[in-house]
Amino acid sequence: MTVLEGRDLVVRAGGRAVLDGVSVAAASGRLLAVVGPSGSGKTTLLSALAGMLVPDAGAVLLDGAPLTGSDEERRRCGFVLQGHALLPVLDAGENVEVALRGRGVPAERARELAAAALDRVGLGGREGRLVERLSGGQQQRVALARALAPSPDLLLLDEPTSELDAATRDHVVGVLLEEAARGALVVVATHDEEVARHCDDRVDVRDGRLRAAA
Ligand SMILES: Nc1ncnc2c1ncn2[C@@H]1O[C@H](COP(=O)(O)OP(=O)(O)OP(=O)(O)O)[C@@H](O)[C@H]1O
């Protein structure tokens, strides 16, 4: 059982607290939605939980121990960040393979796993397409495939469906539920109530604080 916990997180930026004492816990086998409108603090919370942003106060604990930023921690975690951070001059398959090769997966196996991950997100057969030639929604799904492909213990996803039409969004939410069902801990930041509705748990963020669910 994996537990990721943010305790009393405070993040200050631009002269104010953009996270102001937020506590949240996510567990393996469950899909947690972090819900809130634009600017409410979702990205900041996810970045802190991912260990990419050190909070000004509070702590992030993985299985009860503070994050250390170790390679082992990074290997256990898959991310989808806003902006996707794909390599535009590589093709879709290569972008996914990079994450696998970085975890020591041999080249041929990485190719197979990348193709399978792209297929899961509805991009089967598009491995050879240059990322810079893909639509925003397709790029978003390549980023998701890259996060999923190594079967990480934790998946932290910032608005992974924001550029998708309703049918594709629903398909992707189904994939996230499958990931939780295989035992992954999945946190998804979203402003989309349709996404939140399918999640096991939710927290609502407003102006950097948690509030009771809408
Ligand atoms: N480095 C920074 N300097 C100043 N203000 C910041 C900084 N980072 C974030 N903020 C502000 O903190 C607030 C929360 O930002 P955050 O990106 O976490 O919100 P969000 O809920 O993810 O919004 P969106 O869905 O639009 O990405 C916003 O008002 C943002 O302008």
Ligand as a Chemical Component Dictionary entry (heavy atoms), coordinates in Angstrom:
data_LIG
# 
_chem_comp.id                   LIG 
_chem_comp.type                 NON-POLYMER 
_chem_comp.pdbx_formal_charge   0 
_chem_comp.three_letter_code    LIG 
# 
loop_
_chem_comp_atom.comp_id 
_chem_comp_atom.atom_id 
_chem_comp_atom.alt_atom_id 
_chem_comp_atom.type_symbol 
_chem_comp_atom.charge 
_chem_comp_atom.model_Cartn_x 
_chem_comp_atom.model_Cartn_y 
_chem_comp_atom.model_Cartn_z 
_chem_comp_atom.pdbx_ordinal 
LIG N1  N1  N 0 5.697  31.820 -9.236  1  
LIG C1  C1  C 0 4.541  32.478 -9.024  2  
LIG N2  N2  N 0 4.540  33.805 -8.801  3  
LIG C2  C2  C 0 3.383  34.461 -8.564  4  
LIG N3  N3  N 0 2.179  33.887 -8.550  5  
LIG C3  C3  C 0 2.130  32.557 -8.787  6  
LIG C4  C4  C 0 3.294  31.776 -9.028  7  
LIG N4  N4  N 0 2.923  30.502 -9.224  8  
LIG C5  C5  C 0 1.578  30.485 -9.122  9  
LIG N5  N5  N 0 1.109  31.714 -8.854  10 
LIG C6  C6  C 0 -0.295 32.075 -8.648  11 
LIG O1  O1  O 0 -0.824 31.142 -7.733  12 
LIG C7  C7  C 0 -2.170 30.841 -8.042  13 
LIG C8  C8  C 0 -2.354 29.359 -8.196  14 
LIG O2  O2  O 0 -1.709 28.908 -9.376  15 
LIG P1  P1  P 0 -1.855 27.418 -9.920  16 
LIG O3  O3  O 0 -1.133 27.356 -11.238 17 
LIG O4  O4  O 0 -1.432 26.492 -8.867  18 
LIG O5  O5  O 0 -3.421 27.313 -10.141 19 
LIG P2  P2  P 0 -4.269 26.231 -10.963 20 
LIG O6  O6  O 0 -5.450 25.938 -10.125 21 
LIG O7  O7  O 0 -3.386 25.103 -11.351 22 
LIG O8  O8  O 0 -4.704 27.038 -12.231 23 
LIG P3  P3  P 0 -4.759 26.556 -13.787 24 
LIG O9  O9  O 0 -5.798 25.499 -13.838 25 
LIG O10 O10 O 0 -5.107 27.802 -14.524 26 
LIG O11 O11 O 0 -3.377 26.068 -14.104 27 
LIG C9  C9  C 0 -2.510 31.625 -9.306  28 
LIG O12 O12 O 0 -3.195 32.805 -8.930  29 
LIG C10 C10 C 0 -1.151 31.953 -9.885  30 
LIG O13 O13 O 0 -1.209 33.172 -10.594 31 
# 
loop_
_chem_comp_bond.comp_id 
_chem_comp_bond.atom_id_1 
_chem_comp_bond.atom_id_2 
_chem_comp_bond.value_order 
_chem_comp_bond.pdbx_ordinal 
LIG N1  C1  SING 1  
LIG C1  N2  SING 2  
LIG C1  C4  DOUB 3  
LIG N2  C2  DOUB 4  
LIG C2  N3  SING 5  
LIG N3  C3  DOUB 6  
LIG C3  C4  SING 7  
LIG C3  N5  SING 8  
LIG C4  N4  SING 9  
LIG N4  C5  DOUB 10 
LIG C5  N5  SING 11 
LIG N5  C6  SING 12 
LIG C6  O1  SING 13 
LIG C6  C10 SING 14 
LIG O1  C7  SING 15 
LIG C7  C8  SING 16 
LIG C7  C9  SING 17 
LIG C8  O2  SING 18 
LIG O2  P1  SING 19 
LIG P1  O3  DOUB 20 
LIG P1  O4  SING 21 
LIG P1  O5  SING 22 
LIG O5  P2  SING 23 
LIG P2  O6  DOUB 24 
LIG P2  O7  SING 25 
LIG P2  O8  SING 26 
LIG O8  P3  SING 27 
LIG P3  O9  DOUB 28 
LIG P3  O10 SING 29 
LIG P3  O11 SING 30 
LIG C9  O12 SING 31 
LIG C9  C10 SING 32 
LIG C10 O13 SING 33 
# 
